[in-house]
Amino acid sequence: MPQLGPINWLFVYFFFWAVVSIICVVVWWDGRKGYKISSAKKSVKDYVWKW
């Protein structure tokens, strides 16, 4: 593991939390209103399973 300066650690920490929060928002929105997203995911899964 390379030695990172405090600024780099701050950036990594911020980036990690940004990714986590985006994923949480997407999952929440999908459960709340995004039934179109769910059906799209399901159709993509079915399409992949056919292959």
Contacts in CASP RR format, 6 or more apart in sequence:
PFRMAT RR
TARGET T0000
AUTHOR 0000-0000-0000
METHOD contacts of the structure
MODEL  1
MPQLGPINWLFVYFFFWAVVSIICVVVWWDGRKGYKISSAKKSVKDYVWK
W
4 12 0 8 1.000
29 37 0 8 1.000
30 37 0 8 1.000
30 38 0 8 1.000
31 38 0 8 1.000
END
